[in-house]
Structures are given as structure tokens and as C-alpha cells.
């Protein structure tokens, strides 16, 4: 008995599930049920796409680092550029303060 049950694959399962749904819900509720199912699938796909876009934005920041960073000033300038902070003419301490303010604003 168990071997026969395990041999049911593919389209047989689809037919069994369809008949069970047909018997449970009847012919009157199938169109509304399929419409609700379609809306759920659409919302799922939209949410999945939004999540993938968010992950790709976070994992691929617009920071171009070419080679190793040699000193603290270069690190501060790269971070300032990524946060849209003007770093020209500012000391390291001023940049550190501006960067910490900008990061705290995003939280």
C-alpha cells in the first residue's frame, strides 16, 4: 500500500488536489478562490522583487575603491563621498564629526 502511494508523482498529485478542492469548495466558489489565489501570488512576486531590489542596493553601494587605502584621510574621503559630504578644505576631525552626524541621521 505504501509503495503504491509513493509512486504517485507529478500530474497525479495535481489531479488529486484539484478534485479535493472541487469537492470542498464546490463550483460556485472556485472562481473567487482562484482570483484570491492570483492576488496572493501577485503580492508575493511584488514583495519578492522589492526585497531583491533593496538587497542589491545595500550590497552594491556606489563606492569605488581602487586598491588598498593607505591612510586615514583617504578612508574619511571615501566615506564622505559615499554619504554626499563635501570633504574639500575640511580637517580630519571635521570630517569625522560630519560623518557621524550623517550616519546618526540615517538611523
N, C-alpha and C positions, 0 to 999 in steps of 0.2 A: 504494500500500500504506500509506504513512504517513498519507495523508488519511483512509483508512478507519479506521485505528487511532485517530486523533484524534477521530473522530466518535462514538466510544463514550463515552457520558456517563450519569450517573445510575444507574438501576436495572441497566443492563447491567454496570457495574463491580461492583455488589453481587452479581449472579449469578455473574460470573466468579470473584470472590474466594471466594464460598461453595462453588462447585464445586471450586476448588483446595484449600480447607481440607478438604472432604469427601474428596477423593482422597488428600491427605497423611495425615490422621489417622484416617480410617475412621469408621464409625458407632459403634463401641464407645467411643471417646474423646471424642466430641462433647459429651455431657452434662457430663463432668468439666471439659472445656475451657471450656464456656460458664459453668459455676459459678465457675471460677477467674477468668474474664474479668469476671464480675459482681462478685466480691470486689475485684478491682483497681479497677474503676470506682467502687465504693463507697468504698474507701480514698482514691482520688483526690478525690472530691467532699467527703469529710470533711476532708481536709487543706486543700483549697482554701477551704472555709468557715472553718476555724480561722485560716488565713493572712489572709483578708479581715477577720475579727473583730480580729485583732491589729493589722493596719494601720489599721483605723478607730479603735481605741483610742489608738494612738500619734498619729495625725494629728488627732484631735479631743480634746485634753486638756480637762479641766474647769476651765479658767482663763477667767474672764470679765473681759476688759479693755475698758472703755468709754472710748474717746477716748485721746488721747495721754497718756503718762506724763510727769509734769512734773519729778520729781526722783528721786534715788537711793533715798530712803526708800520711795516708792511701788513702785519696782521690787523692792526687797527684800521688802516686804509681800506683793506678788503672788506672788513666787517661794515665800515661806514658806507662804502659804496653799495653793499647789499641792502642796507637799510635806508638808502637815499639820503645820506647825510653828507653835506659838503665838508670835505676834510682839508681843503687847501687853506693854509695860513693858521691852522689850529695846532695847539700843542698836544702831546700825548694825553695829558691829564684832561684837557677839554674834550678830546675825542672820547675818552673813556666815560666821562660824565654824560655826554650826548648819547652814546651808545646805550648806556644803562637806562637812561630816561626813555629812549625809544623802545627798548625791549620791555620795560615795565608797562608802557602804554599798550603793547600788543597783548599782554596777559590780561 
